[in-house]
């Protein structure tokens, strides 16, 4: 069924995807059309990733992890920048768990790939038989020359652009993957301590299976990001991100064409480049978006209102009013592209979503483990 929000079908070197219109959808509430809510609206691969051959390595180490004590907190929006899907603010209790102090790095992911031979989503040639299952009947097959392994790379613009039109700064680049984050001419040599990126949610599941870990729930992630602070906007408190000393890797200046580099970085930064929060966790704001386990549901918090939610696992179905027929997973934390004019993703309550087969230059992950009493 075609939605009024769909304006056109874009071919990004072989990836057919329905894309939200650059114009506002009259069927959505005004607040749902805020530029910030399109932060992760990008073409999806609509492909599959097979990890059936991946097995547990037998070494679920706690090295590089810290114990998050667990407890009760108010989950949800803390200031006027909050989007409707961050409300209503509600009471949540999470049990203790261990969490990686940093995002998973290139070095850590390389160990996984070397041990298993795993091939990531971005490295896989799209399968037309799989793609057409998600497209209207009769959609013509694109030329084989376009069905190539590729991923999404950020390309700054030269001037101000419509912030609802993500195609102005996201480009589908052949040969972009975790080893070549910005395309085949790039590499990760000397960047073992940088977060691994161009990783889909499906890829993360394979890594977790091998490492004996799992992804955090949105509730666990937000509790950990708050670092023991109550009802504060950021992991460090309430001081605006551009005030005082640099506190996170974000976009400083005019997005997406002018980055003033006050924090020292234009794109991704090495892990532990900024001060840790109260639980000893680094980069819980900015640098790269981090996958969570939950299915994204715009209305999920409404179901939790007025009661104490114990270790909520997320919605039982995905729902994104901007793309209601597309399954989405949640992400948290913002990235080096986040700016107050665009998505303010570095707020601890900020929710984001994307299809599980999407990989981008600004998306990674960190893992958690259950605490054994």
C-alpha positions as CSV (number, residue, x, y, z in Angstrom):
1,X,0.0,0.0,0.0
2,X,1.4,3.4,-1.0
3,X,1.5,6.0,1.8
4,X,1.0,9.7,1.2
5,X,4.3,10.3,3.0
6,X,6.1,8.5,0.2
7,X,7.0,10.9,-2.6
8,X,9.5,8.9,-4.7
9,X,11.5,5.7,-4.9
10,X,15.2,6.2,-4.9
11,X,17.8,3.9,-6.3
12,X,21.0,4.2,-4.4
13,X,23.3,1.9,-6.5
14,X,20.9,-1.0,-6.4
15,X,19.0,-0.5,-3.1
16,X,15.4,0.2,-3.8
17,X,13.7,1.9,-0.9
18,X,10.7,4.0,-0.2
19,X,11.8,7.3,1.2
20,X,9.9,9.9,3.3
21,X,9.0,13.0,1.3
22,X,11.1,16.1,1.9
23,X,7.7,17.8,2.3
24,X,5.7,17.5,5.5
25,X,3.1,14.7,5.6
26,X,-0.3,16.3,6.3
27,X,-1.4,13.1,8.1
28,X,1.2,13.5,10.8
29,X,1.1,15.7,13.8
30,X,3.2,18.9,13.4
31,X,5.7,17.7,16.0
32,X,6.3,14.5,14.1
33,X,7.7,16.5,11.2
34,X,10.4,18.1,13.2
35,X,13.8,17.9,11.3
36,X,15.3,16.1,14.3
37,X,12.9,13.2,13.9
38,X,14.3,12.4,10.4
39,X,17.8,12.0,11.8
40,X,17.9,8.3,10.9
41,X,15.6,8.3,7.9
42,X,17.8,6.8,5.4
43,X,17.5,4.2,2.6
44,X,17.4,0.6,3.9
45,X,18.9,-2.4,2.2
46,X,15.9,-4.7,2.6
47,X,18.3,-7.6,2.6
48,X,19.1,-10.5,4.9
49,X,22.2,-11.5,6.8
50,X,22.9,-15.2,7.6
51,X,24.6,-15.7,11.0
52,X,23.5,-19.3,11.5
53,X,27.1,-20.5,11.4
54,X,28.1,-18.2,14.3
55,X,28.5,-19.9,17.6
56,X,29.6,-18.7,21.1
57,X,33.3,-18.4,21.4
58,X,33.2,-19.7,25.0
59,X,34.8,-16.6,26.5
60,X,32.3,-14.1,27.8
61,X,34.8,-11.8,29.4
62,X,34.0,-8.9,31.7
63,X,37.2,-7.2,30.6
64,X,36.4,-3.6,29.6
65,X,33.0,-3.7,31.3
66,X,31.7,-2.0,34.4
67,X,28.9,-3.0,36.7
68,X,25.8,-0.8,36.4
69,X,24.1,-1.0,39.8
70,X,20.6,-1.0,38.7
71,X,17.7,0.9,40.4
72,X,14.7,3.1,39.7
73,X,14.6,6.2,37.5
74,X,12.3,8.4,35.5
75,X,12.6,7.4,31.9
76,X,11.8,9.9,29.1
77,X,12.1,13.5,28.0
78,X,13.7,16.2,30.2
79,X,13.5,19.4,28.3
80,X,11.7,21.3,25.5
81,X,13.8,19.5,22.8
82,X,12.2,16.2,23.7
83,X,10.1,14.6,20.9
84,X,6.6,13.1,21.5
85,X,8.0,9.5,21.5
86,X,9.9,10.4,24.7
87,X,6.7,11.0,26.6
88,X,5.1,10.3,28.9
89,X,7.9,10.2,31.4
90,X,7.5,7.1,33.4
91,X,9.0,5.1,36.3
92,X,11.3,2.2,35.4
93,X,13.4,-0.2,37.5
94,X,16.3,-2.1,36.0
95,X,18.3,-4.9,37.5
96,X,22.1,-4.7,37.8
97,X,24.1,-5.5,34.6
98,X,27.5,-5.1,33.1
99,X,28.1,-2.7,30.3
100,X,31.0,-2.0,27.9
101,X,32.7,1.2,29.0
102,X,33.2,2.1,25.3
103,X,31.6,1.4,22.0
104,X,32.9,-1.9,20.5
105,X,36.1,-0.9,18.6
106,X,37.5,-1.9,15.3
107,X,40.1,-4.1,17.1
108,X,37.4,-6.0,18.9
109,X,35.2,-6.5,15.9
110,X,38.2,-7.6,13.9
111,X,38.8,-10.5,16.4
112,X,35.2,-11.6,15.8
113,X,35.6,-11.5,12.0
114,X,38.9,-13.3,12.1
115,X,37.5,-16.0,14.3
116,X,34.3,-16.6,12.4
117,X,34.8,-15.3,8.8
118,X,31.6,-13.3,9.2
119,X,30.6,-11.0,6.3
120,X,28.7,-7.9,7.3
121,X,25.5,-6.6,5.7
122,X,27.4,-3.8,3.9
123,X,29.8,-6.3,2.4
124,X,27.0,-8.4,0.9
125,X,25.7,-7.9,-2.6
126,X,21.9,-7.3,-2.4
127,X,19.7,-10.2,-3.4
128,X,17.0,-9.1,-5.9
129,X,14.8,-12.0,-4.9
130,X,14.8,-10.7,-1.3
131,X,14.5,-7.0,-2.3
132,X,11.4,-7.4,-4.4
133,X,9.5,-9.1,-1.5
134,X,9.4,-5.7,0.1
135,X,8.5,-3.7,-3.0
136,X,5.2,-3.2,-4.9
137,X,4.3,-6.0,-7.3
138,X,5.7,-5.2,-10.8
139,X,8.7,-3.1,-9.6
140,X,11.3,-3.5,-12.3
141,X,14.6,-5.1,-11.5
142,X,17.5,-2.5,-11.6
143,X,20.5,-3.3,-13.7
144,X,22.9,-5.9,-12.2
145,X,25.6,-3.3,-12.3
146,X,23.7,-1.4,-9.6
147,X,23.1,-4.4,-7.3
148,X,26.4,-4.1,-5.5
149,X,27.7,-4.2,-1.9
150,X,27.5,-0.6,-0.6
151,X,26.7,1.4,2.5
152,X,25.8,5.0,3.5
153,X,28.5,7.6,3.9
154,X,28.2,11.2,5.1
155,X,29.0,13.9,2.6
156,X,28.9,17.5,3.9
157,X,27.1,20.0,1.8
158,X,28.6,23.3,0.6
159,X,25.7,25.4,1.8
160,X,22.5,25.3,3.9
161,X,19.9,22.7,2.7
162,X,16.5,21.5,3.7
163,X,17.1,19.5,6.9
164,X,14.2,17.1,6.1
165,X,16.0,16.0,2.9
166,X,18.6,13.5,4.1
167,X,19.6,12.7,0.6
168,X,21.5,16.0,0.6
169,X,24.2,14.5,2.9
170,X,23.9,10.7,2.8
171,X,25.3,9.0,-0.2
172,X,25.2,5.3,-1.1
173,X,28.8,4.4,-1.7
174,X,30.0,1.2,-3.4
175,X,32.6,-0.5,-1.3
176,X,31.8,1.3,2.0
177,X,31.9,-1.1,4.9
178,X,33.4,-1.5,8.4
179,X,36.9,-1.8,7.0
180,X,36.3,1.2,4.6
181,X,33.9,3.4,6.5
182,X,33.9,6.2,3.9
183,X,34.3,4.1,0.8
184,X,37.0,2.0,-0.8
185,X,39.6,4.8,-0.7
186,X,39.3,4.9,3.1
187,X,40.6,2.4,5.7
188,X,40.9,1.8,9.5
189,X,44.7,1.4,9.7
190,X,45.9,2.9,12.9
191,X,42.3,3.1,14.2
192,X,42.0,0.0,16.4
193,X,40.6,2.2,19.2
194,X,37.9,3.8,17.1
195,X,34.3,2.6,17.3
196,X,33.5,0.1,14.6
197,X,30.9,1.6,12.3
198,X,28.9,0.6,9.1
199,X,27.4,-2.1,11.3
200,X,23.8,-3.2,11.0
201,X,21.6,-4.5,13.9
202,X,21.8,-7.9,12.2
203,X,25.6,-7.7,12.3
204,X,25.5,-6.8,16.0
205,X,23.4,-9.9,16.8
206,X,26.0,-12.1,15.2
207,X,28.8,-10.4,17.3
208,X,26.7,-10.8,20.5
209,X,26.1,-14.5,19.8
210,X,29.8,-15.1,19.4
211,X,30.9,-13.0,22.4
212,X,28.3,-14.3,24.8
213,X,26.9,-10.8,25.4
214,X,23.8,-9.0,24.3
215,X,22.5,-5.5,23.3
216,X,21.1,-3.3,26.1
217,X,17.5,-2.5,26.2
218,X,16.5,1.1,25.8
219,X,15.7,1.2,29.5
220,X,19.1,-0.2,30.5
221,X,20.9,2.2,28.0
222,X,19.1,5.3,29.3
223,X,19.6,4.3,33.0
224,X,23.4,3.8,32.3
225,X,23.7,7.0,30.3
226,X,22.2,9.1,33.1
227,X,25.2,7.9,35.3
228,X,23.3,8.3,38.6
229,X,22.0,11.8,37.8
230,X,18.3,12.4,38.2
231,X,16.2,14.0,35.5
232,X,19.2,15.7,33.8
233,X,19.4,16.3,30.1
234,X,22.8,14.9,29.3
235,X,25.2,12.3,30.8
236,X,27.2,15.2,32.4
237,X,24.2,17.1,33.7
238,X,22.4,20.1,32.3
239,X,25.1,22.3,30.9
240,X,24.5,22.9,27.1
241,X,26.7,20.8,24.9
242,X,28.5,23.8,23.4
243,X,29.1,25.5,26.8
244,X,32.3,25.1,28.7
245,X,34.9,22.4,27.8
246,X,34.0,19.9,25.0
247,X,32.0,17.1,26.5
248,X,31.1,14.9,23.5
249,X,31.9,14.5,19.8
250,X,29.1,16.4,18.0
251,X,28.5,18.7,15.1
252,X,29.5,22.2,16.1
253,X,28.4,25.0,13.8
254,X,25.9,24.8,11.0
255,X,24.7,21.4,10.0
256,X,25.5,19.9,7.4
257,X,27.9,22.3,5.8
258,X,30.0,23.9,8.5
259,X,31.7,22.1,11.4
260,X,33.8,24.4,13.6
261,X,35.6,21.4,15.1
262,X,35.7,22.9,18.6
263,X,35.7,19.4,20.1
264,X,38.7,18.5,17.9
265,X,36.9,16.2,15.5
266,X,35.1,16.5,12.2
267,X,33.9,12.9,12.1
268,X,34.4,9.9,14.4
269,X,36.7,10.1,17.4
270,X,38.7,7.5,19.3
271,X,36.9,5.9,22.2
272,X,37.6,7.6,25.6
273,X,38.3,11.0,24.0
274,X,35.9,12.7,26.4
275,X,35.2,12.5,30.1
276,X,33.3,9.4,31.4
277,X,29.9,9.8,33.1
278,X,29.1,8.9,36.7
279,X,29.2,5.1,36.0
280,X,32.5,5.3,34.1
281,X,31.0,5.0,30.7
282,X,32.5,6.9,27.7
283,X,30.7,8.4,24.7
284,X,27.1,7.9,26.0
285,X,26.6,11.1,24.1
286,X,27.8,11.7,20.6
287,X,30.4,10.0,18.5
288,X,28.3,7.1,17.1
289,X,24.6,6.0,17.5
290,X,24.4,2.8,19.4
291,X,22.0,-0.1,18.6
292,X,19.6,-1.3,21.3
293,X,17.7,-4.6,21.5
294,X,14.2,-3.1,21.4
295,X,11.8,-2.9,18.5
296,X,11.1,0.8,18.1
297,X,7.5,1.8,18.8
298,X,6.5,5.5,18.7
299,X,3.7,5.0,21.2
300,X,5.5,2.5,23.5
301,X,5.8,4.8,26.5
302,X,2.1,5.4,26.7
303,X,1.7,1.7,27.7
304,X,4.1,2.2,30.6
305,X,2.4,5.3,32.0
306,X,1.2,5.2,35.6
307,X,3.1,2.1,36.8
308,X,6.5,0.9,37.7
309,X,8.0,-1.0,34.7
310,X,10.4,-3.7,35.8
311,X,13.2,-4.4,33.2
312,X,11.0,-3.4,30.2
313,X,12.1,-5.2,27.1
314,X,10.5,-2.9,24.6
315,X,7.4,-3.1,22.5
316,X,6.1,-6.4,21.0
317,X,5.7,-4.8,17.6
318,X,7.5,-2.0,15.7
319,X,5.6,1.2,14.8
320,X,7.1,4.3,13.2
321,X,4.4,6.8,12.0
322,X,6.7,8.1,9.3
323,X,7.1,4.6,7.8
324,X,4.4,2.4,9.4
325,X,5.1,-0.7,7.3
326,X,8.8,-0.8,8.0
327,X,10.2,-2.7,11.0
328,X,12.6,-0.6,13.0
329,X,15.0,-1.1,15.9
330,X,16.0,1.5,18.5
331,X,19.2,3.4,18.7
332,X,20.5,5.8,21.4
333,X,23.3,8.3,22.1
334,X,23.6,10.5,19.1
335,X,26.7,10.8,16.9
336,X,29.3,13.2,15.5
337,X,26.6,14.5,13.2
338,X,24.2,15.6,15.9
339,X,23.4,19.3,16.4
340,X,20.7,21.2,18.3
341,X,19.3,22.4,15.0
342,X,19.0,18.9,13.7
343,X,18.5,16.1,16.2
344,X,20.1,16.8,19.6
345,X,20.8,13.1,19.8
346,X,23.2,13.5,22.7
347,X,20.4,13.9,25.1
348,X,20.0,10.8,27.3
349,X,16.3,10.5,26.6
350,X,16.6,10.9,22.8
351,X,15.2,7.9,20.9
352,X,16.1,7.0,17.3
353,X,15.2,4.2,15.0
354,X,16.3,2.5,11.8
355,X,15.7,-0.8,9.9
356,X,17.9,-3.6,11.3
357,X,19.7,-4.1,7.9
358,X,20.8,-0.4,7.8
359,X,24.5,0.4,8.2
360,X,25.9,3.9,8.4
361,X,29.2,5.8,8.9
362,X,27.9,7.1,12.3
363,X,26.4,3.9,13.8
364,X,28.0,1.4,16.1
365,X,27.2,-0.4,19.3
366,X,28.2,-1.5,22.8
367,X,27.3,-4.7,24.7
368,X,26.0,-5.7,28.1
369,X,26.0,-8.8,30.2
370,X,23.6,-10.0,32.9
371,X,24.8,-9.7,36.5
372,X,25.0,-13.1,38.2
373,X,23.9,-12.8,41.8
